[in-house]
């Protein structure tokens, strides 16, 4: 859907439909087998995108299990309109290129390239256009519910993979979609993976549900 940049969303949720604990607390959902699948997705991606909340709550480096020179590592892309994440976050470790989209022109960050936006809610088409100029052809989105909804509503998503882990999270955790999406036929395929399942979802039906529920921008 995104033209030259193929966009893949990958996310894990619990049996009760939650992707994180209370206040965004990180919970290990993926099995070892699913983690291998995620690493394979990352290996085949030119860039990996996350949002500020993912950095604040999880502090990933996005290179775990990867070796090689900087020019062979995927670009780490961060959407942070307010530029609110800590300077010591692991994506600023200098191992590879980190690209930050923000509207904050005051704060300075090291070990990254900054792309400025006039909108604190970074427009997804602007992100795609920028990455296209950098020869990114495969973008993996590993953000939270807000980032995922933004990409879906922008109409740029090509593939959506959802891992459902064999775990329950407290009821006041964070849902992938709110209100809950329960479309018939939304799952195109299921595959058993470790003690959970990975599903490939119908992107068009997800987009239609977002529009129906008025969730044009989370």
N, C-alpha and C positions, 0 to 999 in steps of 0.2 A: 504493500500500500504506500510505502514511503519513497518509491522511485528507486534511486540509486543506492540508498541506505536501507538495508533490510533490518527491521527492528524485531527483536525477540524479547519477550517478557518472561522472566522466570521467578517464581515465588513459591514459598512453602507455607502451608497452613496446618493447623491442628485438626483433629477430628470434629471439633465443634466450631470450625471456621475462623479461628483466630491466628494472626500472624505474629503477634507479640503479646507480652504480658501487660499488666497495668502500667500506665505511663510510658509505654514503649519498651518495657524491660525485655531484653533479649532472652529468647528461649530456644534451645537446640531442638529443632524439629526434624531436620533431615537425617536420614540414616547414613551409614558409611557408604552404602551403594549409591545413594542419591548424591552424596558429596562428590563421588567420582563422576557422576553425570554432569554436575555443575562445573567441575574443573574442565571437563571436555567442552562444554559450552563456552567457557572463558577462553580456552585455547583456540577455538575457532572464531573468536571475536576480535575485531580491530579496536573496539572500545567498549568499556563497561561503565554504565551510568548509574549513579545513586543520588539520593537527596540528602539534605542536611540532617534530617532526623535519623537516617540510617547511620551516618557518621557519628552523631552524638550518642546514640544508643548502643551501637555495635562496634564502632571504631574499626572497620575492616581495612586491610591493606589491599585486598582484591587480587593479590599475587600469591597467596598461600599455595604451595605446591608447584610454583613456577620458578624456573631458572632461565638464565639467558641474558643477553645484553639489553640495554634500554630500548633500542630500536626494534627489538623483537617482542617486547611486552605490549599488551594492549594499552591504549590511552585510558586513564582513569578520568571520568567526567563527573563533575559535581554540580548539582543545581542548588544554589544557596543564595536566594535573593537578598537576604540581609547580611550575608557573610558572617554567620554566627558561630561557626564551628571553631573548636580550639586550634591554635597554631601547631600543637604537638600531635595532631591527628595522624594516624599512620599513612594516610594517602599522601602526606607531604614528606615521606621518608626519602625521596630522591631516587628511588630505584628505577622509576620509569616516569613517563610524562603524565602530569596531572593538569587537567583543564577545568577551570572554575567559571561557571556562569553566575553573575551577580549584578545587582543594581547598586551595590554599595561601592562608591568611588573613593571613600575615605580610608578604609582599612587596607593595609598592605599585608600580603602573605608571601612566604618564601617557598621555593621548590614547586612552583606552579605557574601556569599561564592563565591570565584572567581575561575573560570576554565579558564586556559590559552590556547590560540591557537597560532600557529606560523603564521597564516594567519589573516590579519586585516579584511578580509571578512570571517567571521566565517563560516566554512563549515557546512551545515545543517546536513549531515550524522553524523558528529562528535557530534553535539548537540543531535540528536536522540539517538545515542549510549550511551552518558553520562546519559541522562534521563532514559534510559532503565535500567542502573545499579542502579538507585535510585528508581526502582519499579514504575515509572510513566507509566501508561497504557493509560490514556486519556489526550492528550495535546490540549489546546485551543490556537490558534494563533490569536491575536488581533492586529497585527502589521500594518504598513502602506503599501504602494504599493511596496516598495523595499523588505521588509520582505516577503510579500505574494508571490511575483514573485520568490524569492529565494526558498521558500518551494515548490512551484509548479514545478519549474525546477529540484528540487532534486528528484521529483517523490515520495514524502512521504505523500501526502495529501489524506485523505480518504473522507472527507466531506467538502463542501464549501457552506456557507450560506451568502446570500447578502440581506441586508435590503435596500429597496429603499424608502426614506422618501419623504414626501410631501413638498419639499423645493427646492429652486434654490440657487446656490452659484455663486458668481461672476466668470466670464469666465476664469480668470487667476489663479484659484485655482488649486489644485492638483487632477489629475485623478487617478482612480484605476489602469487602464492600459493605456499605451501610446506606440504605437498608440491604438486607441479605438478598443476593441474586439466586433465584431458583428457577431458571429457565429450563424447560424440557428440551432435551437434545443439545444442550450447551457443551457436553463432553463429546468430542469427536472420537477419542480413543483412550483406553486405560491400559496401563502396564504395571504389573506387580514389581516392586523394587524394594528389596530388603523387607522390612516389616511395614512398609507403606505402599502407596500407589502414586504413579505419576500420570497425569491426565493432560491431553492436548485439548484446549478449549476452542470453541468457535468464536473468533474475534468479532465477526459481524453481529452475532446475537448479543455478545457482551456490550458492544457499542449501542445497540438498539435499546438494551435495558437501561443503560446510563441516561440516554435521552428521555426515555419514558418516565424515569423517576426524577427528571429535572436536574440531574447531576452534571451539568455542563462544565462546571469548574468546582472541584471539591472545596 
